[in-house]
Amino acid sequence: MPLSPFHTFGRLALVMGLLLAVCVGVEAAALPVPAISQSRTVDSLRQLLAQPQADTRRVILLCQISDQLWTQRTDSAAVYAIKALALARRIGYPHGEGEALNRLGAALRESNLARSLELFQESLRIAKATHDRALEAQNLRSIGIIYVYLRDREQGLAYYYRALRLGEALRDERRIVIDLSNIGLAYDLFNQLDSARIYQERALALARRIRTPTNYILYGLGNVARKEGKLTEARVFYRESITESNQVRHLRSLNFANVGMATLYQQTGRLDSSIYYARVGCQAAQTNGFLRGVLNASTLLTQNFKARNKPDSALKYQSLMLVMKDTLFGQEKVMRLQSLNYREQQRAQQAAASEASLKARYRTYALLGGVVGLLALALLLGRHVRQQQRAKEALEQSLAELKTAQDQLVQREKMAFLGELTAGIAHELQNPLNFVKNFAEVSTDLVDEIAGDQRNPARNAGLEQEILAGLKQNLQQISQHGQRATSIIKGMLEHSRTGTGQREATDLNALVEESLRLAYQGLRTKEKDFTAELSTELAPALPAVSVVSQDLSRVLINLFTNAFHAVQQRLRQAPDAGYRPTVTVSTQAVPGGVEIRIGDNGTGMSERVKAKIFQPFFTTKPVGEGTGLGLSLSHDIVTTGHGGTLAVQSEEEEGTQFVVTLPV
């Protein structure tokens, strides 16, 4: 009975609009299994699979193994789901194909949300075509989890209630328990605590009556109690959920309950207890492959160690947190998911239009057979007017939905950097590797020529020397381009290790001057004709500050590069003989810390741009010149990594100034 929740925190709410420590939904297996421990169930199913079985039975067994492994390791669950899908398609078994598609979608939801939704939709279409109501209910629940995960309250609850109605029609009480709890968890996510508590209590009462697991329901009740300020009651629910999750080895539920307990202790200021439970939750999620659980736990640990003034531990978990962000919120995943949602809406609208058209045609035939003369004509005209009005209303509703989808796509265009970055890296690596391949082939031909020439008694010594010289030059080219590929990969690895360095007392003036020089020389390497006036006002008696020099240097280089880009853009957009591109930097001691100001007299920013400048993936640069990640990562490094602040001051056509403040 896999649990599929989602948490988020802090600034990520601006990106995906999610809440920390809230379970999105619960997924249960559509295939019944014996009420025994997880490991014994998997072993028993594997033993049955090893025996001679009909192919259709083997598909079902593979799906059941995938169900059981999902609570332990999602990668293993995906392997068995893929095997089941391949076998079902090979033998032409639609029911088994639909079951396998649903299992594969659940296993891939962590790594590829768009692909997961696509698999659920395909499984739902098979369920409807084969009139498999149980599989249809399962997929409605699975799709509802994704919509609630995206904070689409209306769509998510609509799918949950459809799944609940099907479960009630099937009189499947185990399914009803899951659907009631899902609805409660959704209301919890949207802070409708009274409704959340009512549905969770209904789920708990029914689960205890039919003796089905309650670990995820107890976690949901703990969340509601914690948010209502009933901390003692919440603690009891969380502990019961932890105990039951350990008994059935449900690692996802174990992650949720421990993270919920860690959040409770963080709220009450008991940071040691919060750190303990967050670590247990993080370990459970890592074992299961549950990336969002790792993200939630590492976020709490980062906050707690920062509050305890343990920067090394805080930076360690902050690094883990950033890796989880990058893995979960890729541009291609989100944009493809939006495209899938839009296409599914179109299919639903077309199906509804076809059904409405067919019904209208039947009604018209009935009227034509029952009326005559002017009465029939009047009735038909009245019907036509009403149909026109309904069509107009349907069109207006469709346009409103399309406008909403368009707004969502525009809002999430900030995620577009990841695809460009991936394509750029692939292109950069392809060039040197093609050179290495081509020069290696040419070198092989040269060696063959030398070998053939040596067998010739009358070989030309000059030609041999010429071939050897060419061979040497080719080897130099191979080495050069191999080094280029190595440097690209090294740069990628260094980027992934942001925030892992040790803090050291650092001369900020020297670091600022070095970063300014590197940024200017880097731009001059690309734009040899570009020049700018550099103005520095560095306080001579600036105290040393404990920072991670490598990370802070990246922040400064990014800010200087943006400043040079701004003055360069102004120079290109409105050439003015009297305009002198200028970049300024100053340092000074302020109460409790040190301040660095980096300014330019470039194009400046509008109020709209300033409001979004630190959001992930937002950029004002042309496509190919910026990813939108630099200022977001810089803000994280300064604020979360060093406990400082990063602010912006700007006016259009006047210039921009970034202010970095670091505590001493």
Disulfide bonds with the S-S distance in Angstrom:
none
